[in-house]
């Protein structure tokens, strides 16, 4: 036995515990860290509706990506008017293009998955498009692992979207997930630990303010003979008076009236108490990093990665907004073009993005001045379809 060395030369113990747990030894240590759940609903509540940094990151990306102008083109031409462009301008009676795309981008950022339902797509382009909530949708895989249907659960009802027919009623846009074949990985999931730390620091600050924004101290009770103990009634009366008259923001600065040998011993902030602000700012930077938003745009102090705000703004569009918008627009264009039976491409119009105006102007000037390039090659480098006369000449 581990504790045999405590016995005296094998002598029997003078007493024996009657409890069944008597032979057990309790080892105490540091408690486990309490992390919030990682399901979509909990992440949305804790990281979006309950966290200002996560809320602002999602709103910045979704609103910026939804505001990008979209163009419809194919291999031959760029359309000034097209049924697909009209559908995207007003996807459904309740939403315009910006509201529809903002909801779609928000779902992708919060859950890693975006679902769009096509209504009335039996004879070509659908009549309406609707964004479905990702937390209500589940994938039904077939024997080969590919989705054969999607199930949407709402208010106790189960709606099934069959994907084995001709026209796909649902477009599933998902972010890359290295360990899941059917669902995407959201930036909010990657930022979940930083969100918990930031929320815990905010709660710590709130508790500090509730206690008059000062660290806890000690009330020492001294009798004439020295240190003494209080009766239960005296102790409860003291606790009630402290809670009623000296705690909270409205009682901040109120002088404390002590009687009966009580002495107040204030305590200063410890180094760990002083670090909570730095911890909160570090967590905010990690949340912004997970979403791809430069902390400078969010006003988070202590970050000087970019020389100025304009450079950070351009990097935000180049590295975060445009890749997301281009990927979603390409998926929607491919899906809707397949429903209509016409291969078209839906892409953001980079020439109408104010944040990239200087870069696009320099690119246009550089390509226009390249005399060794033909007109068709210049248009192709700028992402433009060839002109009709160029196609006729080549034919």
C-alpha positions in Angstrom: 0.0 0.0 0.0 1.1 3.6 -0.7 0.5 4.7 2.9 1.9 1.7 4.8 4.8 3.8 5.9 2.5 5.8 8.1 1.7 2.8 10.3 3.8 2.2 13.5 5.5 -1.1 13.0 2.4 -2.7 11.7 0.2 -1.7 14.7 -3.5 -1.6 14.0 -5.2 1.8 13.7 -6.8 2.9 17.0 -10.0 4.0 15.2 -11.9 2.9 12.1 -14.1 5.2 10.0 -17.7 4.0 9.5 -18.0 5.9 6.2 -17.9 3.9 3.0 -15.7 6.6 1.5 -13.2 6.3 4.4 -10.5 4.5 2.4 -10.6 7.1 -0.3 -8.1 10.0 -0.7 -9.2 13.3 -2.1 -6.6 15.1 -4.3 -7.4 18.7 -5.0 -5.9 20.8 -7.7 -6.8 23.5 -10.2 -10.3 23.4 -11.6 -10.9 22.7 -15.3 -11.4 25.5 -17.7 -15.1 26.0 -18.6 -15.5 26.6 -22.3 -18.7 27.5 -24.0 -20.4 24.9 -26.3 -19.2 24.8 -29.9 -22.6 24.3 -31.7 -23.8 27.0 -34.1 -26.4 28.4 -31.8 -24.1 28.8 -28.8 -21.3 30.3 -31.0 -23.8 32.8 -32.4 -25.0 33.8 -29.0 -21.6 34.1 -27.4 -19.6 35.3 -30.4 -22.0 37.5 -32.3 -24.9 38.7 -30.3 -22.9 38.7 -27.0 -19.5 39.9 -28.2 -18.9 43.3 -29.7 -15.7 42.3 -31.5 -17.2 39.2 -33.2 -20.4 41.2 -34.0 -18.4 44.0 -35.7 -16.2 41.5 -37.6 -19.2 39.7 -39.1 -21.0 42.9 -39.9 -18.0 44.5 -41.5 -17.3 41.5 -43.8 -20.9 40.7 -44.6 -21.9 44.3 -45.4 -18.7 45.0 -47.4 -19.1 41.8 -49.5 -22.9 42.4 -50.0 -22.2 45.9 -51.3 -19.9 44.8 -54.1 -21.6 45.3 -57.5 -22.1 42.1 -59.4 -21.8 41.6 -63.2 -23.2 38.8 -65.4 -21.0 37.6 -68.3 -20.1 34.5 -70.3 -17.3 33.7 -72.6 -18.6 36.0 -75.3 -20.0 39.1 -73.6 -20.8 41.1 -70.5 -24.5 41.6 -70.1 -25.9 45.0 -69.3 -29.3 43.4 -68.5 -29.8 39.7 -67.8 -32.5 37.7 -66.1 -30.0 36.5 -63.5 -29.0 40.1 -62.8 -32.7 41.0 -62.3 -33.1 38.0 -59.9 -30.1 39.0 -57.8 -31.4 42.6 -57.7 -34.6 41.4 -56.0 -34.2 37.8 -54.8 -37.5 37.7 -52.9 -40.3 40.2 -52.0 -38.8 40.8 -48.5 -35.2 41.3 -49.4 -33.1 43.2 -51.9 -29.7 42.2 -53.2 -27.8 43.7 -50.2 -30.1 42.2 -47.5 -30.1 38.8 -49.2 -26.3 38.6 -49.6 -25.6 40.0 -46.2 -27.7 37.2 -44.7 -25.9 34.6 -46.8 -22.4 35.9 -45.9 -23.4 36.1 -42.2 -24.5 32.5 -42.2 -21.2 31.4 -43.8 -19.1 33.4 -41.3 -21.0 32.2 -38.3 -21.5 28.5 -39.2 -19.2 27.8 -42.2 -22.3 26.9 -44.3 -24.6 28.9 -46.5 -27.9 27.5 -47.9 -29.9 29.1 -50.6 -33.3 27.7 -51.6 -34.7 28.2 -55.2 -38.5 28.6 -55.4 -40.2 28.0 -58.7 -37.2 26.7 -60.6 -39.2 24.1 -62.7 -39.0 26.1 -65.9 -35.6 27.8 -65.8 -34.4 30.5 -63.4 -36.2 30.4 -60.0 -38.8 33.0 -59.2 -37.4 33.6 -55.7 -34.3 32.9 -53.7 -34.2 32.5 -49.9 -31.4 32.1 -47.4 -32.0 29.2 -45.0 -30.6 29.1 -41.5 -27.6 26.8 -41.2 -28.4 25.7 -37.7 -31.7 24.2 -38.9 -30.3 22.4 -42.0 -28.7 18.9 -42.0 -27.1 16.9 -44.8 -28.4 13.4 -45.7 -25.6 11.6 -47.4 -26.1 8.7 -49.7 -24.3 5.4 -50.0 -21.4 7.0 -51.9 -21.1 9.8 -49.3 -22.5 12.5 -51.6 -25.6 14.4 -50.3 -28.8 12.9 -51.6 -31.0 15.3 -49.7 -31.1 18.2 -47.2 -33.5 18.3 -44.2 -34.7 21.6 -42.8 -36.1 21.4 -39.3 -38.3 24.3 -38.1 -41.1 24.5 -35.5 -41.3 20.7 -35.2 -41.7 20.3 -39.0 -39.2 18.5 -41.2 -38.8 19.7 -44.8 -36.8 17.5 -47.2 -35.1 18.8 -50.3 -34.3 16.0 -52.7 -31.0 16.5 -54.6 -31.3 13.4 -56.8 -33.6 15.0 -59.4 -32.7 17.2 -62.3 -32.8 20.7 -60.8 -31.1 21.1 -57.4 -33.5 23.0 -55.1 -30.7 24.0 -52.6 -27.3 25.5 -53.2 -24.9 24.6 -50.4 -21.9 26.9 -50.1 -19.4 25.7 -47.4 -16.1 26.8 -46.2 -13.1 24.5 -46.2 -13.1 22.0 -43.3 -10.2 19.5 -43.2 -12.1 17.0 -41.0 -15.6 17.1 -42.2 -17.0 15.9 -45.6 -20.4 17.7 -45.4 -20.1 20.9 -43.3 -17.7 23.8 -43.4 -15.5 25.3 -40.7 -16.6 28.8 -39.7 -14.2 31.6 -38.6 -16.3 31.9 -35.4 -15.4 28.3 -34.5 -11.7 29.1 -34.9 -12.2 32.2 -32.7 -14.3 30.5 -30.0 -11.5 30.3 -27.4 -10.6 34.0 -27.9 -14.3 34.8 -27.6 -14.6 33.0 -24.3 -11.6 34.8 -23.0 -12.9 38.2 -24.1 -16.3 37.6 -22.6 -14.8 36.4 -19.3 -12.7 39.6 -19.2 -15.8 41.7 -19.8 -17.6 39.9 -17.0 -14.6 40.4 -14.7 -14.7 44.2 -15.5 -18.4 44.3 -14.8 -18.0 42.6 -11.4 -15.2 45.0 -10.6 -17.5 48.0 -11.4 -20.3 46.4 -9.3 -17.9 46.5 -6.4 -17.1 50.2 -6.6 -14.3 49.6 -9.1 -11.8 48.8 -6.4 -10.2 45.5 -5.3 -11.6 43.6 -2.4 -10.3 44.5 1.1 -10.5 43.0 4.5 -12.6 44.0 7.5 -10.7 43.1 10.6 -12.6 42.8 13.9 -10.5 43.7 17.0 -11.7 43.6 20.6 -10.0 45.3 23.5 -7.9 42.2 24.1 -6.9 41.9 20.4 -8.4 39.8 17.6 -11.8 38.3 18.2 -14.6 36.6 16.5 -18.1 37.9 15.7 -21.4 36.3 16.5 -23.6 35.0 13.7 -26.0 37.9 14.0 -23.2 40.5 14.0 -21.6 38.9 10.9 -24.9 38.8 9.0 -25.7 42.4 9.9 -22.3 43.4 8.6 -22.7 41.5 5.3 -26.2 43.1 4.7 -24.8 46.6 5.4 -21.9 46.1 3.0 -24.2 44.9 0.2 -26.8 47.6 0.7 -24.6 50.7 1.4 -21.1 50.1 0.0 -21.3 47.9 -3.1 -22.3 49.0 -6.7 -21.6 51.9 -8.9 -24.1 54.2 -7.1 -22.1 53.8 -3.8 -18.7 54.4 -5.3 -16.7 56.8 -3.1 -19.0 56.6 -0.1 -17.0 56.8 3.1 -17.3 53.7 5.3 -18.5 54.1 8.9 -17.0 51.4 11.1 -18.0 50.6 14.7 -17.4 48.1 17.3 -13.7 47.5 16.7 -13.9 47.1 12.9 -10.9 48.1 10.9 -10.7 48.3 7.1 -7.5 47.0 5.4 -7.6 47.9 1.7 -5.8 45.6 -0.8 -4.0 46.9 -3.9 -4.3 45.3 -7.4 -2.0 42.3 -7.9 0.0 42.0 -11.1 -2.5 39.4 -12.3 -5.4 41.8 -11.7 -3.6 44.5 -13.7 -3.2 42.2 -16.7 -6.9 41.6 -17.5 -7.0 44.6 -19.8 -4.0 43.4 -21.9 -5.6 39.9 -21.9 -8.9 41.3 -23.2 -7.1 43.3 -26.0 -5.1 40.3 -27.0 -8.3 38.2 -27.2 -9.9 40.9 -29.4 -6.9 40.8 -31.7 -7.2 37.0 -32.0 -10.9 37.3 -32.9 -10.1 39.9 -35.6 -7.3 37.6 -36.8 -9.6 34.6 -37.2 -12.0 36.6 -39.3 -9.3 38.4 -41.4 -10.2 41.9 -40.2 -7.2 44.2 -39.5 -7.4 45.2 -35.8 -6.7 48.8 -36.9 -10.1 49.0 -38.6 -11.8 47.9 -35.4 -9.9 50.4 -33.3 -8.1 47.8 -31.2 -5.0 49.5 -29.6 -1.5 48.0 -29.8 -1.5 46.9 -33.4 0.6 48.7 -36.0 0.8 46.0 -38.7 -0.2 48.5 -41.4 1.3 51.9 -42.0 -2.0 53.7 -42.1 -5.7 53.1 -42.1 -6.0 53.2 -45.9 -3.5 50.4 -46.3 -5.4 48.3 -43.7 -8.6 49.0 -45.6 -7.2 47.8 -48.9 -5.7 44.7 -47.3 -9.2 44.0 -45.7 -10.8 44.0 -49.2 -7.9 42.1 -50.9 -7.5 39.4 -48.4 -10.9 38.9 -46.8 -13.8 40.5 -48.6 -13.0 39.8 -52.3 -12.1 36.1 -51.9 -15.3 35.4 -50.0 -17.5 37.4 -52.4 -15.9 35.9 -55.5 -16.3 32.3 -54.2 -20.0 32.9 -53.2 -20.8 34.7 -56.5 -19.1 31.9 -58.5 -21.1 29.2 -56.7 -24.4 31.1 -57.1 -23.7 31.8 -60.8 -22.9 28.1 -61.5 -26.0 26.9 -59.7 -28.4 29.4 -61.2 -26.9 29.0 -64.7 -27.4 25.3 -64.4 -31.1 25.8 -63.5 -31.6 28.1 -66.4 -29.7 25.9 -68.9 -27.3 28.8 -69.8 -23.7 28.9 -68.7 -23.0 32.3 -67.2 -20.6 33.7 -64.7 -21.5 35.9 -61.8 -18.6 37.9 -60.4 -17.9 41.1 -58.4 -17.1 44.2 -60.5 -13.7 45.2 -59.1 -13.7 48.5 -61.1 -16.6 49.8 -58.9 -14.9 49.1 -55.5 -13.8 52.5 -54.0 -11.2 50.8 -51.8 -9.4 49.4 -54.8 -9.7 52.4 -57.1 -6.0 53.3 -56.9 -4.9 49.8 -57.6 -7.3 49.2 -60.5 -6.3 52.5 -62.0 -2.6 51.6 -61.9 -3.4 48.2 -63.4 -5.4 49.7 -66.2 -2.6 52.2 -67.0 0.0 49.5 -66.9 -1.9 47.1 -69.2 -3.0 49.9 -71.6 0.7 51.0 -72.0 1.9 47.5 -72.9 2.3 47.8 -76.6 3.3 44.2 -77.1 -0.2 43.0 -76.0 -3.1 42.8 -78.4 -6.5 44.3 -77.5 -8.0 40.9 -76.8 -5.1 40.0 -74.5 -5.5 43.2 -72.6 -9.2 42.6 -72.1 -8.5 39.1 -71.0 -6.0 40.3 -68.4 -8.6 42.7 -67.0 -11.2 40.0 -66.7 -13.3 41.3 -69.6 -14.9 39.2 -72.3 -13.7 39.7 -76.0 -15.5 42.2 -78.2 -17.8 40.9 -80.9 -15.7 42.2 -83.7 -12.6 40.5 -82.3 -14.5 37.2 -82.3 -15.7 37.7 -85.8 -12.1 38.5 -86.9 -10.7 35.4 -85.3 -13.4 33.3 -86.9 
